[in-house]
């Protein structure tokens, strides 16, 4: 079997606090023996569970990187029982470029799992995370937001799983995260996702969607930081009590009809805003032609009752783009 070439520059099981890199050899045109350097921090003390926290799985999503950078800087070993592995820029090449997918191989890391040890750089990263780091972990938190193309209500989420005991453990961690919204969801395409790879190993998994538009706000970054600390405290790894900033509204995305897609290119006119209640059949957006006036717009109607949980962010849309997501308030 081919061995993964990624090597950590710090020990992953030593007590104390260490900052280093996951070094991926990558020979390229401007660096014959070059490497992709993925920052990693490990904070360990005594016996206890291990948490793996990752950000920038997609390189244009920033709440996770901000929260994990702050945790790496401020958490001291004496606050920890067990181990915390922090990777703020999981898809380091995409993060450096500010893009969703890697500019090296044009691979979407969150569709590359379980990866290949002898594949492209993104596939090697996925393989190392899936087959080296995830087996060490008891709980995994992978941050997401809408990137440049979507905007979300801020929520933490768990997935519907065949193992209902595991599902409940995941959702208990979601509740502990304490985002303004807590979501149970069905992915429209879970093949190759980090989520699926972690859940198939029986781990507690939490994901998020905390905003979007290719930026982070003060509020969304604060939600991300507080949520990470809460999950670590829930797992018994970080000292202190869980801090909740008000209640979390419970949402459900039970089926594919929650997702609404554009059927043509054009200029988007939103007719409802994030968090607004909608009813089935209600117009939620118009798509106007880009090249002429005096033509009726394409009208997009809600597939179901609920509230608008996500929307397309740029003003222009292409056919096939996700235009809106409607969730059910529980």
ABEGO torsion letter per residue (X at the ends): XBBBABBBABBAABBEBBBBBBBBBBBBAABAABBBBBBBBBBBBEBEBBBBBBBGABAABAAAAAAAAAAAAABBAAABBEBBBBBABABAAAAAAGBABBAAAGBBAAAAOAEBAABBAAAAAAAAAAAAAAAABABBBBBBBAEAABBBBBBBBBBBBABAAAAAAAAAAAAAAGBABBBBBBBABABGBAAAAAAAAGBBBBBBBAEEGGBBBAAAAAAAAAAAAAAAAAAGABBEBBBBBEBBBBBBBABAAABBBBABBEBBBBABBBGBBBBBGBBABBBBBAABBGBBBBBBBBABBEBBABBBABABBBBGBBABBBBBBX
